[in-house]
Amino acid sequence: WFYYSHKNDAERAEAYLETALSREPGNPDANHMFARIQDEVHSKHDEAEAIYKQTLELFPEHVDTLYSYGNFALDRRDDRELAAEMYRRGLAVDPVFLNDWEMPPEGEEEERDRNPREA
């Protein structure tokens, strides 16, 4: 599924994911990718969110799911608080998982939003 997802063949990637999930329904990597396909390809945002939540209930430190759910919260739900929580949790597990993305220190988010040129 990974190969086809990167080759922009979502249909084939989804078929492989469905097979993987039928064999191992609790696989966090497969669930993570399946949630992304539901969100990004099919625009099934509620279904994607349910999969993200379920995956994190079973695997609360699954970094890829934390990062993707943070992006989902920000992009689809405009929920900055939830996004920040997911990113913080991810950083606690793996401090480099966001690579170049920087979380402003607590309380500085509002200041940056009011004065974006000073950030």
MDAnalysis code that builds the backbone (N, CA, C; Angstrom):
import MDAnalysis as mda
import numpy as np

u = mda.Universe.empty(357, n_residues=119, atom_resindex=np.repeat(np.arange(119), 3), trajectory=True)
u.add_TopologyAttr("name", ["N", "CA", "C"] * 119)
u.add_TopologyAttr("resid", np.arange(1, 120))
u.add_TopologyAttr("resname", ["TRP", "PHE", "TYR", "TYR", "SER", "HIS", "LYS", "ASN", "ASP", "ALA", "GLU", "ARG", "ALA", "GLU", "ALA", "TYR", "LEU", "GLU", "THR", "ALA", "LEU", "SER", "ARG", "GLU", "PRO", "GLY", "ASN", "PRO", "ASP", "ALA", "ASN", "HIS", "MET", "PHE", "ALA", "ARG", "ILE", "GLN", "ASP", "GLU", "VAL", "HIS", "SER", "LYS", "HIS", "ASP", "GLU", "ALA", "GLU", "ALA", "ILE", "TYR", "LYS", "GLN", "THR", "LEU", "GLU", "LEU", "PHE", "PRO", "GLU", "HIS", "VAL", "ASP", "THR", "LEU", "TYR", "SER", "TYR", "GLY", "ASN", "PHE", "ALA", "LEU", "ASP", "ARG", "ARG", "ASP", "ASP", "ARG", "GLU", "LEU", "ALA", "ALA", "GLU", "MET", "TYR", "ARG", "ARG", "GLY", "LEU", "ALA", "VAL", "ASP", "PRO", "VAL", "PHE", "LEU", "ASN", "ASP", "TRP", "GLU", "MET", "PRO", "PRO", "GLU", "GLY", "GLU", "GLU", "GLU", "GLU", "ARG", "ASP", "ARG", "ASN", "PRO", "ARG", "GLU", "ALA"])
u.atoms.positions = np.array([
    [0.827, -1.199, 0.000],
    [0.000, 0.000, 0.000],
    [0.856, 1.241, 0.000],
    [1.979, 1.191, 0.692],
    [2.867, 2.355, 0.768],
    [3.338, 2.758, -0.624],
    [3.769, 1.791, -1.393],
    [4.262, 2.057, -2.751],
    [3.177, 2.724, -3.582],
    [1.982, 2.156, -3.576],
    [0.907, 2.698, -4.417],
    [0.401, 4.039, -3.906],
    [0.458, 4.240, -2.609],
    [0.025, 5.541, -2.101],
    [0.979, 6.635, -2.574],
    [2.246, 6.313, -2.678],
    [3.225, 7.292, -3.156],
    [3.248, 7.404, -4.680],
    [2.690, 6.441, -5.359],
    [2.579, 6.491, -6.818],
    [1.244, 7.124, -7.225],
    [0.537, 7.682, -6.255],
    [-0.765, 8.319, -6.494],
    [-1.784, 7.354, -7.102],
    [-1.697, 6.088, -6.711],
    [-2.685, 5.097, -7.119],
    [-3.493, 4.728, -5.879],
    [-4.354, 5.647, -5.474],
    [-5.113, 5.484, -4.235],
    [-6.024, 4.271, -4.269],
    [-6.569, 3.971, -5.428],
    [-7.475, 2.828, -5.532],
    [-6.751, 1.524, -5.208],
    [-5.577, 1.374, -5.778],
    [-4.795, 0.160, -5.520],
    [-4.280, 0.139, -4.081],
    [-3.843, 1.284, -3.586],
    [-3.380, 1.359, -2.199],
    [-4.505, 0.987, -1.246],
    [-5.697, 1.495, -1.515],
    [-6.839, 1.188, -0.653],
    [-7.171, -0.298, -0.682],
    [-7.089, -0.921, -1.846],
    [-7.358, -2.356, -1.945],
    [-6.358, -3.153, -1.105],
    [-5.086, -2.777, -1.174],
    [-4.077, -3.457, -0.358],
    [-4.321, -3.220, 1.137],
    [-4.698, -2.011, 1.480],
    [-4.980, -1.711, 2.887],
    [-6.160, -2.517, 3.399],
    [-7.202, -2.632, 2.598],
    [-8.367, -3.412, 3.013],
    [-7.988, -4.871, 3.234],
    [-7.131, -5.402, 2.378],
    [-6.654, -6.776, 2.556],
    [-5.835, -6.885, 3.837],
    [-4.930, -5.939, 4.037],
    [-4.096, -5.947, 5.248],
    [-4.965, -5.849, 6.500],
    [-5.964, -4.979, 6.466],
    [-6.817, -4.794, 7.643],
    [-7.720, -5.994, 7.879],
    [-8.089, -6.717, 6.830],
    [-8.901, -7.930, 7.037],
    [-8.071, -9.012, 7.721],
    [-6.765, -9.003, 7.484],
    [-5.868, -9.978, 8.102],
    [-5.404, -9.541, 9.484],
    [-5.230, -8.250, 9.661],
    [-4.718, -7.707, 10.922],
    [-5.411, -6.366, 11.202],
    [-6.658, -6.426, 11.712],
    [-7.451, -5.201, 11.869],
    [-6.837, -4.165, 12.801],
    [-5.988, -4.575, 13.686],
    [-5.401, -3.639, 14.639],
    [-4.072, -3.055, 14.203],
    [-3.696, -3.240, 12.955],
    [-2.408, -2.742, 12.476],
    [-2.447, -1.215, 12.438],
    [-1.654, -0.541, 13.283],
    [-1.735, 0.924, 13.333],
    [-1.279, 1.606, 12.053],
    [-0.281, 1.038, 11.369],
    [0.192, 1.654, 10.129],
    [-0.884, 1.585, 9.037],
    [-1.520, 0.423, 8.923],
    [-2.571, 0.267, 7.914],
    [-3.763, 1.155, 8.236],
    [-4.139, 1.230, 9.507],
    [-5.252, 2.094, 9.892],
    [-4.934, 3.557, 9.635],
    [-3.720, 3.942, 9.927],
    [-3.297, 5.318, 9.673],
    [-3.439, 5.672, 8.201],
    [-2.916, 4.825, 7.335],
    [-2.990, 5.094, 5.899],
    [-4.428, 5.028, 5.393],
    [-5.218, 4.105, 5.940],
    [-6.616, 3.994, 5.529],
    [-7.377, 5.271, 5.914],
    [-7.097, 5.803, 7.089],
    [-7.735, 7.067, 7.501],
    [-7.350, 8.185, 6.541],
    [-6.092, 8.239, 6.168],
    [-5.652, 9.291, 5.234],
    [-6.352, 9.166, 3.888],
    [-6.520, 7.959, 3.399],
    [-7.219, 7.774, 2.122],
    [-8.678, 8.205, 2.255],
    [-9.324, 7.824, 3.365],
    [-10.718, 8.230, 3.554],
    [-10.837, 9.755, 3.565],
    [-9.882, 10.392, 4.193],
    [-9.893, 11.857, 4.285],
    [-9.510, 12.516, 2.967],
    [-8.346, 12.188, 2.463],
    [-7.753, 12.926, 1.353],
    [-8.279, 12.524, -0.022],
    [-8.699, 11.281, -0.179],
    [-9.158, 10.812, -1.485],
    [-10.684, 10.849, -1.579],
    [-11.336, 10.354, -0.527],
    [-12.797, 10.211, -0.584],
    [-13.549, 11.333, 0.138],
    [-12.825, 12.206, 0.819],
    [-13.440, 13.293, 1.605],
    [-14.443, 12.771, 2.622],
    [-14.168, 11.600, 3.170],
    [-15.003, 11.025, 4.231],
    [-14.365, 11.418, 5.563],
    [-14.556, 12.664, 5.921],
    [-13.852, 13.230, 7.062],
    [-14.286, 12.615, 8.389],
    [-15.570, 12.374, 8.561],
    [-16.028, 11.778, 9.815],
    [-15.465, 10.373, 9.985],
    [-15.463, 9.604, 8.901],
    [-14.910, 8.251, 8.952],
    [-13.411, 8.293, 9.243],
    [-12.710, 9.191, 8.589],
    [-11.267, 9.319, 8.830],
    [-10.999, 9.672, 10.280],
    [-11.761, 10.616, 10.813],
    [-11.545, 11.018, 12.205],
    [-11.804, 9.862, 13.160],
    [-12.840, 9.084, 12.893],
    [-13.127, 7.927, 13.750],
    [-11.971, 6.934, 13.726],
    [-11.375, 6.723, 12.558],
    [-10.241, 5.799, 12.446],
    [-9.029, 6.358, 13.186],
    [-8.756, 7.648, 13.029],
    [-7.644, 8.257, 13.768],
    [-7.838, 8.060, 15.277],
    [-9.034, 8.367, 15.772],
    [-9.298, 8.248, 17.211],
    [-9.151, 6.812, 17.690],
    [-9.718, 5.879, 16.931],
    [-9.635, 4.471, 17.314],
    [-8.182, 3.998, 17.337],
    [-7.424, 4.385, 16.339],
    [-6.016, 3.987, 16.281],
    [-5.254, 4.537, 17.480],
    [-5.528, 5.796, 17.838],
    [-4.824, 6.398, 18.970],
    [-5.288, 5.852, 20.312],
    [-6.510, 5.348, 20.377],
    [-6.945, 4.674, 21.607],
    [-6.134, 3.410, 21.832],
    [-5.876, 2.675, 20.757],
    [-5.129, 1.425, 20.861],
    [-3.617, 1.638, 20.887],
    [-3.172, 2.672, 20.178],
    [-1.737, 2.950, 20.052],
    [-1.506, 4.445, 20.277],
    [-1.563, 4.891, 21.540],
    [-1.501, 6.332, 21.831],
    [-0.187, 7.002, 21.462],
    [0.835, 6.220, 21.159],
    [2.123, 6.802, 20.799],
    [2.478, 6.557, 19.330],
    [1.485, 6.259, 18.508],
    [1.762, 6.040, 17.087],
    [1.978, 7.400, 16.427],
    [3.231, 7.725, 16.209],
    [3.636, 9.070, 15.800],
    [2.999, 9.498, 14.481],
    [2.974, 8.621, 13.503],
    [2.393, 8.999, 12.213],
    [0.917, 9.371, 12.351],
    [0.199, 8.629, 13.178],
    [-1.219, 8.932, 13.389],
    [-1.373, 10.232, 14.159],
    [-0.534, 10.462, 15.151],
    [-0.590, 11.730, 15.890],
    [-0.379, 12.910, 14.944],
    [0.614, 12.817, 14.107],
    [0.923, 13.891, 13.162],
    [-0.217, 14.095, 12.158],
    [-0.700, 12.998, 11.580],
    [-1.776, 13.114, 10.585],
    [-3.068, 13.605, 11.207],
    [-3.369, 13.141, 12.419],
    [-4.590, 13.609, 13.073],
    [-4.451, 15.086, 13.443],
    [-3.256, 15.514, 13.794],
    [-3.023, 16.937, 14.040],
    [-3.273, 17.755, 12.782],
    [-2.760, 17.286, 11.659],
    [-3.006, 17.975, 10.389],
    [-4.489, 17.983, 10.049],
    [-5.144, 16.856, 10.264],
    [-6.575, 16.738, 10.003],
    [-7.347, 17.740, 10.863],
    [-7.020, 17.784, 12.145],
    [-7.717, 18.699, 13.062],
    [-7.569, 20.143, 12.603],
    [-6.396, 20.481, 12.146],
    [-6.138, 21.849, 11.703],
    [-6.809, 22.132, 10.354],
    [-6.622, 21.247, 9.398],
    [-7.100, 21.491, 8.031],
    [-8.594, 21.253, 7.842],
    [-9.135, 20.228, 8.488],
    [-10.533, 19.859, 8.248],
    [-11.488, 20.410, 9.303],
    [-11.002, 20.543, 10.536],
    [-11.878, 20.963, 11.631],
    [-11.557, 22.360, 12.149],
    [-10.474, 22.932, 11.659],
    [-10.015, 24.238, 12.130],
    [-9.905, 24.253, 13.657],
    [-9.402, 23.143, 14.195],
    [-9.280, 22.969, 15.639],
    [-7.799, 23.044, 16.009],
    [-7.354, 24.273, 16.227],
    [-5.939, 24.497, 16.541],
    [-5.530, 23.861, 17.859],
    [-6.447, 23.846, 18.804],
    [-6.144, 23.271, 20.117],
    [-5.878, 21.768, 20.007],
    [-6.742, 21.063, 19.293],
    [-6.544, 19.623, 19.108],
    [-5.277, 19.362, 18.292],
    [-5.067, 20.152, 17.246],
    [-3.854, 19.981, 16.431],
    [-2.609, 20.148, 17.293],
    [-2.573, 21.187, 18.100],
    [-1.412, 21.426, 18.966],
    [-1.220, 20.270, 19.943],
    [-2.324, 19.748, 20.471],
    [-2.227, 18.605, 21.393],
    [-1.617, 17.393, 20.696],
    [-2.050, 17.116, 19.468],
    [-1.516, 15.969, 18.729],
    [-0.032, 16.172, 18.422],
    [0.340, 17.377, 18.008],
    [1.743, 17.651, 17.715],
    [2.595, 17.538, 18.980],
    [2.108, 18.048, 20.081],
    [2.864, 17.942, 21.347],
    [3.042, 16.490, 21.758],
    [1.967, 15.716, 21.653],
    [2.066, 14.291, 21.989],
    [3.082, 13.598, 21.077],
    [3.048, 13.938, 19.805],
    [4.006, 13.347, 18.878],
    [5.433, 13.723, 19.217],
    [5.631, 14.996, 19.556],
    [6.969, 15.446, 19.933],
    [7.458, 14.776, 21.210],
    [6.543, 14.477, 22.116],
    [6.929, 13.792, 23.357],
    [7.427, 12.379, 23.064],
    [6.863, 11.751, 22.051],
    [7.274, 10.400, 21.670],
    [8.561, 10.442, 20.853],
    [8.608, 11.361, 19.897],
    [9.747, 11.448, 18.987],
    [10.001, 12.924, 18.677],
    [10.974, 13.528, 19.354],
    [11.205, 14.965, 19.219],
    [11.524, 15.449, 17.811],
    [11.869, 14.584, 16.891],
    [12.188, 15.040, 15.538],
    [11.122, 14.654, 14.517],
    [9.978, 14.145, 14.968],
    [9.004, 13.638, 14.013],
    [8.387, 14.720, 13.147],
    [8.417, 15.950, 13.566],
    [7.862, 17.030, 12.756],
    [8.920, 17.705, 11.898],
    [10.140, 17.229, 11.990],
    [11.258, 17.761, 11.211],
    [11.382, 19.276, 11.362],
    [10.977, 20.020, 10.364],
    [11.191, 21.466, 10.368],
    [10.061, 22.260, 11.001],
    [8.990, 21.593, 11.374],
    [7.843, 22.296, 11.948],
    [8.186, 22.685, 13.377],
    [7.974, 23.932, 13.741],
    [8.298, 24.377, 15.091],
    [7.043, 24.802, 15.820],
    [6.872, 24.286, 17.012],
    [5.769, 24.662, 17.878],
    [6.225, 25.855, 18.712],
    [5.516, 26.990, 18.654],
    [5.909, 28.122, 19.485],
    [5.725, 27.785, 20.965],
    [6.528, 28.372, 21.835],
    [6.368, 28.121, 23.264],
    [4.963, 28.472, 23.717],
    [4.529, 27.823, 24.772],
    [3.186, 28.015, 25.332],
    [2.873, 29.496, 25.486],
    [1.719, 29.925, 24.985],
    [1.281, 31.302, 25.118],
    [1.717, 32.208, 23.986],
    [2.708, 31.809, 23.213],
    [3.188, 32.663, 22.129],
    [2.379, 32.505, 20.851],
    [1.488, 31.463, 20.790],
    [0.681, 31.275, 19.586],
    [-0.186, 32.499, 19.337],
    [-0.829, 33.004, 20.401],
    [-1.733, 34.136, 20.254],
    [-0.967, 35.391, 19.829],
    [0.209, 35.607, 20.394],
    [1.008, 36.775, 20.047],
    [1.432, 36.719, 18.583],
    [1.849, 35.550, 18.126],
    [2.251, 35.392, 16.736],
    [1.077, 35.656, 15.810],
    [-0.128, 35.194, 16.206],
    [-1.301, 35.395, 15.364],
    [-1.681, 36.875, 15.273],
    [-1.479, 37.627, 16.346],
    [-1.807, 39.041, 16.332],
    [-0.774, 39.858, 15.548],
    [0.492, 39.420, 15.593],
    [1.573, 40.147, 14.943],
    [2.401, 39.193, 14.086],
    [1.861, 38.710, 12.973],
    [2.560, 37.686, 12.206],
    [3.919, 38.125, 11.667],
    [4.125, 39.401, 11.438],
    [5.428, 39.852, 10.910],
    [6.527, 39.806, 11.963],
    [6.130, 39.796, 13.228],
    [7.120, 39.760, 14.304],
    [7.511, 38.347, 14.661],
    [6.821, 37.353, 14.121],
    [7.101, 35.957, 14.481],
    [8.352, 35.465, 13.805],
])
